Amino acid sequence: MGKVLLIDDSIEQHALVKKAFQRYEPSVEVYTVGSPSEGYKVLEKEDIDVIFVDYALTGKNGIQFLKELNRGCVNVPAVIITAHGDERKAVEAMKAGAYDYVIKDIGYFNALPQVYRKVREEFLAGMELKRIHKKINDFNERLLMMNSIVKEINRSLDEKETMNRVLCRGIKLLSADAGILMVVDGERDIVTAVTEGIDVREFKSLYFDVARTTLVRQNDGHSCLWEGLKDEDIRVVVAVPVDIMTNKRGVLQIMFRDEVELEESDISTLEIFADTSSSALRNSMLFQMVSYSQQLWQDTFDAISDILFVVDERGKVHKCNTAFADACGIHPKGIVGKDIKDVSAESGLLNLYLREELMNRRESFIEELSYRDRTYLVSGFPTVLPGGIGAMVNIFKDITEMNRLRAQLYHADKLSSLGLLVSGVAHEINNPLTGIIGYTELLQLKTDDGMLKKELQKIADAAERCRRIVENLLAFSRQKPPEMAYAQVNDIIDSAVELRIYWLRSNNIDVIREFSELPLALIDPQQIQQVILNILVNAEHAIEEVDKPGKFIRFCTGYDKEKGRILISVADNGIGIPGDVIPRIFDPFFTTKPVNKGSGLGLSISHGIVKKNGGNLWVESTLGEGTAFYIELPLARKPSKDSVHPCTRPVSE
């Protein structure tokens, strides 16, 4: 049903116009007023389709009304009615904003319904055309905006930054209030998510499985989505898919806090934006993956302590690790792409590699290079770089310690063999010694000659001494786990000293024994004897390196009744141990002795034995003055009555 407003100060014209519309357009309602001011009141209340206004009005003509109408931005077509033959005024009215004009001749009012139809149809068509034109212009503007946005987004290869840019520009594109951009993997686990305008930490309830279809959701207050947004006052959510990669896809959600009616063009714009943004997201994620892989590879490369580098057939370094850079004395970034001769100028080891022409080889090789006091195993493996350039992957492995350990193992094996030999020889010596001792005792029984008995006793004493030496050799050579027993520590020290007494005397080394009265210790006697012997031999070697009178090795024993511990000290006045060496003397295979002088196992084994026997072993030393080893051992629970020994022994043997 249409509505027409007639502004004319003639009541007769009102009736004629209404009658004409009732006849030709009965569905149209006609409002008639006599002045523009009354016309404004009707326009405020009713949706008028067409205004007919007479040019000649009392007080204010129709032209003035049209101008006021335009200034008030009233979007209703107005038709001016002018007197017959007054076309000049009609043209003036058209310039003032009239949509059309009607000549006021006889029976003109009968033409007004037809004019109404024509004006209304043309006006509506024009409005639709303007709407479409505006829509096209808006869409083009959005496309231009999207083009500039995508260019801006593509400037960054940082994944998080790119996601934030995509989200913010998507929100701006639809003049929205907030949004979320989520990236999910093939398992539908949210990998990354960014937000704008809202504070959300739990994203699973906000995930739209949009697949390839855009969704628009109004707030119904019931679904998981709105439960997750209950504190954000969001009314409308638009979710569009963002195809990124096969196993990763994104979901872009644009949110409005007010109820909005989204047009198809809005949705299409967002879909186009999401589609064009997907390439930027894909590039940033691929770049991130490549960067991660490169960094992981480089970190792995740098974690290797061996010197690693890749050099092509022209001598250009393509890759290296930190160890190579350290050898060259140059930061890694200043090496790649440079000639190896330039970067290795300050490295004697790499110059040796160049002098040996190992770089020019084109087949796999393994060579040993000795540089200063170190030995390196140099390996080369051929490869082909992108572009078909031949290159070699080179590895420098420091095998100095490995060679030393290998030599020590060989030496330890020899010691083991020697132990077996000593055991066999000792058993063989025991047999004739038993005969000598037995026959000597028989001869002593058969003679009354005092001088002969003294000589026979000397033979018996010498044989007994040999027997004790054999027993000590057997005890030393036995390899077995600790057999805990109650033992007298002073006796163990005596037996160890007895084993080395010949060498001690021949080197003019006095043995001082300051023994306290000790209770029994719960230990493995044979193993503790081995410890004492190892320390004694080390003391001998330390004293041999100094040339001064009064060489001695002092054994002291004592015990702490409250702590239940026995303390043994073995001190010498030898060369002493450097401070930087002391922390390593109990390390396996560590030795400062010349080749074939020590295995590096004695103190390590001794330390382990003392620990297994429930004790502690430590050392104190002053370079140039001497060294003292301390052994702490556990007491027996029930001391024996036979545990008392003399406090001191002779100063020398």
Secondary structure, DSSP 4 states (H G I P E B T S, - for coil): --EEEEE-S-HHHHHHHHHHHHHH-TTSEEEEESSHHHHHHHHHHS--SEEEEESS-SSS-HHHHHHHHHHTT----EEEEEETT-HHHHHHHHHHT-SEEEEE-TTGGGGHHHHHHHHHHHHHHHHHHHHHHHHHHHHHHHHHHHHHHHHHHTT---HHHHHHHHHHHHHHHTT-SEEEEEEEETT--EEEEEEESS--S--GGG----TTS-EEEE--S-SHHHHHTTTTT--EEEEEEEE--SSEEEEEEEEESS-----HHHHHHHHHHHHHHHHHHHHHHHHHHHHHHHHHHHHHHHH--SEEEEEETTSBEEEE-HHHHHHHTS-GGGTTTSBHHHHTTT-HHHHHHHHTTGGG--S-EEEEEEETTEEEEEEEEEEEETTTEEEEEEEEEE-HHHHHHHHHHHHHHHHHHHHHHHHHHHHHHHHHHHHHHHHHHHHHHH---HHHHHHHHHHHHHHHHHHHHHHHHHHHH-------EEE-HHHHHHHHHHHHHHHHHHTT-EEEEE------EEE-HHHHHHHHHHHHHHHHHHHHT---S--EEEEEEEEETTTTEEEEEEEE-SS---TTTGGGTTSTT---SPTTT--S-HHHHHHHHHHHTT-EEEEEEETTTEEEEEEEEEBPSS--GGG---SB--S--
